[in-house]
Amino acid sequence: MTERIDIRRSEDVVLVRQRVRALAVQSGLSLVDQTKVVTAASELARNTLDYGGGGTVDIEVVNGLRRGVRLVFEDQGPGIKDIDAAMRDGFTTGNGLGLGLGGAKRLCSEFSIESAVGKGTRVACSRWK
Amino acid sequence: MDRIPILKLGDVLLVTIQVDMQDQIATALEEDLTARIVSSGARGVLIDISALEIVDSFIGRMLDNIAAISRILDADTVVVGMRPAVAITLVELGLSLSGVKTALDVDRGMALIRRRDHELAIDDADDDSD
């Protein structure tokens, strides 16, 4: 089961947090794991909005060999020139703390990021039981 | 847009965050609190986050900013009621809130502010006797 949410406005970031929480509960994640994945979702949704110019997130409850939730954020924004730099704590091209990407990665069990300049960015984050 | 109410208890401002905040509400709270510290001459700010299910880097930065601003304005900020899962997540995210005083609950937070006020009063008395 996958649920898609558009991320166009600041209120949508709140909605993403609420839906990720609901599906994390449904997937049977512990309270700490729920909190971690919701926090990661908040960081990534804000990135999609602030740096990607808006986009979408697909939230999926995974019920196979591994159980948990998987999130895929996609935007058609300007892309990231230097992903290694963007992943480093303290790096920001905006006015944030620069903890978003690196911090989100630490909160996920699995994390991947692909980006093409001028085309957009795709970030996947899974949190397993 | 919703705004978070700020209550005044003696010379302490009390803020209870009960909504899942969007970023603009956090920014507005920072501004409202700064104005209220000055207009009320408050000596302390108590921020109860026990209803918050997550603290991300944006809210973390807001708490850090409020603590730094209130320090400059001669008021103490204490953040109380952080849930254990939130604390674990915050540290893993990379935020230690090193500039923010914390206490387990409102009573202890209030005690922390009163103690500082008391110490300042004793210092003043010492200065007077010199």
Boltz contact constraints between the chains, C-beta under 6 A:
constraints:
  - contact:
      token1: [A, 10]
      token2: [B, 22]
      max_distance: 6.0
  - contact:
      token1: [A, 10]
      token2: [B, 23]
      max_distance: 6.0
  - contact:
      token1: [A, 10]
      token2: [B, 24]
      max_distance: 6.0
  - contact:
      token1: [A, 11]
      token2: [B, 22]
      max_distance: 6.0
  - contact:
      token1: [A, 14]
      token2: [B, 20]
      max_distance: 6.0
  - contact:
      token1: [A, 14]
      token2: [B, 22]
      max_distance: 6.0
  - contact:
      token1: [A, 31]
      token2: [B, 85]
      max_distance: 6.0
  - contact:
      token1: [A, 32]
      token2: [B, 85]
      max_distance: 6.0
  - contact:
      token1: [A, 32]
      token2: [B, 88]
      max_distance: 6.0
  - contact:
      token1: [A, 35]
      token2: [B, 54]
      max_distance: 6.0
  - contact:
      token1: [A, 35]
      token2: [B, 85]
      max_distance: 6.0
  - contact:
      token1: [A, 35]
      token2: [B, 89]
      max_distance: 6.0
  - contact:
      token1: [A, 36]
      token2: [B, 89]
      max_distance: 6.0
  - contact:
      token1: [A, 38]
      token2: [B, 54]
      max_distance: 6.0
  - contact:
      token1: [A, 39]
      token2: [B, 54]
      max_distance: 6.0
  - contact:
      token1: [A, 39]
      token2: [B, 56]
      max_distance: 6.0
  - contact:
      token1: [A, 39]
      token2: [B, 89]
      max_distance: 6.0
  - contact:
      token1: [A, 42]
      token2: [B, 56]
      max_distance: 6.0
  - contact:
      token1: [A, 43]
      token2: [B, 56]
      max_distance: 6.0
  - contact:
      token1: [A, 89]
      token2: [B, 94]
      max_distance: 6.0
  - contact:
      token1: [A, 97]
      token2: [B, 57]
      max_distance: 6.0
  - contact:
      token1: [A, 97]
      token2: [B, 61]
      max_distance: 6.0
  - contact:
      token1: [A, 99]
      token2: [B, 57]
      max_distance: 6.0
  - contact:
      token1: [A, 99]
      token2: [B, 94]
      max_distance: 6.0
  - contact:
      token1: [A, 103]
      token2: [B, 93]
      max_distance: 6.0
  - contact:
      token1: [A, 103]
      token2: [B, 94]
      max_distance: 6.0
  - contact:
      token1: [A, 106]
      token2: [B, 92]
      max_distance: 6.0
  - contact:
      token1: [A, 107]
      token2: [B, 92]
      max_distance: 6.0
